[in-house]
Amino acid sequence: MNIFFSYLFYISFFIIFWAMIGYPFSLKILKKFYTHKKNGKNYNNKPKVTIMVVAHNEEKVIKNKLENLLSLEYPKDKLEILVSSDNSTDKTNSIVKDFIKNNPEYNIRLYEVKKRMGKTNAQNEAHKTVKTEFLVMTDANSLLEKNSITELMASFVSEDIAYVTGKLVIVNKDINDISNAENTYWDSDIEMREIESNIQTITAGNGALYACRTKEYYDFNPIECHDSAMPVYYALKNKRAIANHDAIAYEKAGENVEDEFKRKVRMNRVLLKHILPSLKILNFFKYKWFTYFYLGHRTARYLLWLSHLLLFVSNIFLINETLFFLFFLIGQITFYILAFIKKITGSNNKYLTLIYYYTITVLAQWVGVFNIITGKAKPFWEKAESTR
């Protein structure tokens, strides 16, 4: 029995270690061997583009978003703006209609989704009305750098590139410890995506800003989100999903624990499926580095919830084996106590904050799994007000 728990302990520990330390470090090593690899750009590539903004009750930000899109440095005659309103019940639709009326020289239109089924469904429906060669998608609360569309289009230098994601910059990272912790995580993730992108393909994008060829758009199940589903879909078709971090979108992170926790729970609404979305991923001979990237960057992270539980339980059963297991269990308990101390004291200590942020990230995975098992996972969610 102890042998079983020993295997369980070390496997769980390895998954956690690899997800948080081992895999990021391995990419830094890989980067040294692939210093010559860098994605090219063609700034003469300026095709017709539709920018789609999905909005549900975004009356607070939708006008600023549209004004931001009109300020983009891209040929006006090659740019269409499409707002897909996901059954908005506030003033979003009327604000968009007034904006269209007041800016007749721009190609702006509103698509009204009749039944709210979430962002992905709103994208699926509105996509069927798009006639341009390329489709750019961006969040209602994201503001784009003036050259962002130019940068995205410049990255489509070959037919095998099917998807390009931009860089999300968090503008309120210094507001408090929660937004700063999210920024720390995001900076690390961006660095990894940059390396993955230059070597072969990324494993996930971000909803703030990304683009694909309209003809290659796929109607995903509304429960899924493009961030995690699109890059995998294209990779399995031997296409490339890459990152161009010169295409920048600015967005606020959640400024309180409740908003950030809800956002993470929503992100985990299909967590079980994404641990290994297809057995094909295991075919290293066909998918090469993508297999390594996905298992290290995604599978290991999506298993953190289970790995931490199994590590703790197996550690309890092994506590009498050696002092190592005793001290390791004490270390685990101390870790969670520190997270609790941060919760009840509100301390601004950066180490306590990182421990607490990591803990709620794992807890959000557990809630996501619970919602999946109980059928409570939904394709839509209430937006975090502190991000508006």
C-alpha positions, 0 to 999 in steps of 0.5 A: 500500500505504501508503494502505491501512495509513494507513486501517487505522491511523486507523480502528483509532486512532479505534475505540480513542479512541472506545471509551475517550474519545470516547463517554464524553465525548459522553454528558456533552455529551448529558446537558446537552441532556437535563437534563429527562429522568429516569426516574420512579418509583411506590413504590405499585407492589408486585406479587408478585415472585420473587427467583431466585438461581442457585448452583453450589457456593456453600456459602460464601455461600448462607446469608448470601445467603438471610439477606440476602434475608429482611431486605429491606423488601418485603411478605413475602406478595408475595415468593418466594425461588427458588434454582436450584442448577446441579447443585451437588456441595457442601453448597449444596443441603443448606444451602438445604433446612435454611434452608427448614425453619428458616424456614417462614414464608417462601416459599422453594424450591429448584430442582435442575438435574440437568445443569450447563449454566451460569447462563443455563440454570439461569435458563431452567429455573427460570423455567418454575416462576415464577408471580409477575408479576415476576422479580428475579435476583441473584448468590449472592455479592451482598448487597442493600440493604434497599430494593432490590426496592422500588426495582426495582419502582418503576421499572416505571412503564409497559409499555414498560419491560421490564428494570431493572438495579440498581447494583453497588457494589464493597465491596473497592475499597480492598483492592488495586490490582486491585480498585481498578482494577475499581472505577474502570472500573465507576464510569465505566460506571455514569455512562454507563448512567445517561445512556443510561437517562434518554435511552432505554435501556441497552446492558447490565446487570449480573448482581448485580441486575436484574428483568424481567416474567416473561411477557417473559422469554426463553430465551437460548442457555446460552452467552449471559448476561443482562447483555449479551443481555437489554437488546439483546433488549428494545431490538430489540422497542422496549422499554426497559431502564433503570437504577435506581441506587438499587437497590443490590447489594454485591459483591467484585471479584476481588482478584488478577489471575488471578481478574479475568482469568478473569472477563473471559475468561468475559465474552467468551465470545460477544464476536464475536456481540456486536460487532453482534448484529443488523443491525437495530441499524444502523437509526437511524430506528427505534431512535434513540439505542439505535443510537448507544449500542450502537455507541459503548458496546459495538461499539467496546469489543468491537473493542478486541482487533482494533483494537490489533493492527491499530494496531500492525501498520499502525504498523510498516508506516508507521514510515518515513513520518513522525516521527509514526508513529515516535514513535507506535510507540515510544509503543505499545511503551512502553505495553506495556512499562509493563504488563509492568513492573507485572506483574513488579514488582507496583508500586502506582503507580496509572498503571501499574495502570490501564495493566496493567488495561487491557492484561489487559482487551484480552488477555482479549478475545483469549483469549475470541476464541480460545476461540470459534474453537477451540470452547472457550467454555463456558456455565459457569465456575469462580467467582473464590474471591477474590470470595466 
